[in-house]
Amino acid sequence: MRIALYTLFFLLLHLSVQGQEGVVTIEQDPDITKLLDIYKKMNSNTGYYTIQIGFGSYSDASNLKSEVAIDFPQYSANIIFDSPTYRVHLGRFKNKLEVERTFTEVRKKYPESIILKPLSKNRQN
């Protein structure tokens, strides 16, 4: 008798669990899209920390960039022309703590490297 009751209970439980389908609709306020656009614009205007690995002629900078790409592949290395030299910059860091952690590792391999403070795009000429 118990077995029959348990079987009946589990069959009814199984039937009640099924049939839980529905459609979800999300209604988004159009102002949210405007706020996201403002947020993106603000973030694009803020500067970032970077590490200058070295500088020199274009060929020196190209060689240095190749070495840095091998040593630190997780960060992007760029060559920036700042008259009269070419400078190799490593990474884009949002906060000082992150750049200092990376800088300690970079400094072991490239002792002449320095941290460059961010400038907002509004302040650059």
N, C-alpha and C positions, 0 to 999 in steps of 0.2 A: 504494500500500500504506500509506504514512504517513497519508494522508487517511482511509482506512478505520479505522486504529487510533485516530487522534485522535477521529473521530466516535464510535466505539464507547466510548472512554474518557469522553467528555463525556456520552454517553447514560447510561452506568452511574453516573457521578458525579451526574447529575441525579436518577436513581432513588433513590440512597442518601440524598440530602439531604431528600427528601420523607418524610413519615411521622413528623415530629418533633412530635407533638401530646402534650399532657399536661394534667393537672389539678393545680393548686396549691392546697393547703389550708394555712391559717395557724392554728396553735393558739396562742392568746394566754393567758398566765397571768392569772387574774382579779385578781391583785394589781396588775397594770399599770393597770387601770381605777381602782383605789383610789388609786394614786400620782398619776394624772392629776387626780383630784378634789382631792387635797391640794395639788397644784401650782397648780391654778386658784384654790383658796381662798387660798393664800398670796399669789398675785399680785393678787387683788382687795383684800387688806388693805394692800398697799404703796401708798404715796402716789405722786404724780407732780408734776413741776415744771409750773408754768403761768406765763403772763405776764399781769400785770394791766395793761390798757391805760389805764383811767381809771375814774372813779367820779363819781357825782352823783345827780340825781333819776332817776326811772324813764324819763322822756321823754329826758333827756340820754343815759342808758345805752342806750336803744333806738336812738337816732340813731347813737351811737358804734358799737354792734354792727353796724348796717347798713353803716357805712363800713368797718369792719374786715373784714366778710364780702366786700366788694368788693375791698379791697386784698390780703387774704390768704385766698383761697378754699380753699386746701389745708388750713387748720386750722379747727377748730370754735371759734366764739365763743359764750360763755355769759354770761348776766346772773346774778349772784349777789347776793342780798340780805344785806347785813351791816349791821345796824342802825347808824346811821340812813340809810345810803346804799346805792345799787345799784352794783355793781362789774362791769366787763366783763373777763372772763378769756379768754385765747386759748390754745388747744391743750392737749394733755396729753403731756408729755415724760417719758420714763423716766429719762434721764440728764442730767447737768449740761452735758455737751458739746453735746448736741443743742439744749437750750434756749438756751445762750449763742450758738450760731450763728444761731438764729432771732431772738434778741433784738437782735443787731446790725442786722438788717434792719428789725425793727419799730421800733427806737429812732429810725431815720432819719425815719420818718413820724410816730411818736408819741413825742416826747421825754420825756413824763411817765411812760412805762411802766416797770414794775419786774418783776423775777423773783421769784416766790413759791416758797419751798422746800416740799418735800412733807411732809405729815403723814400718818402711817399712820392708818387708820380706827380702830384700837384706841386711839389716843391722843386722838382728837377727842372732845369732850364734847357 
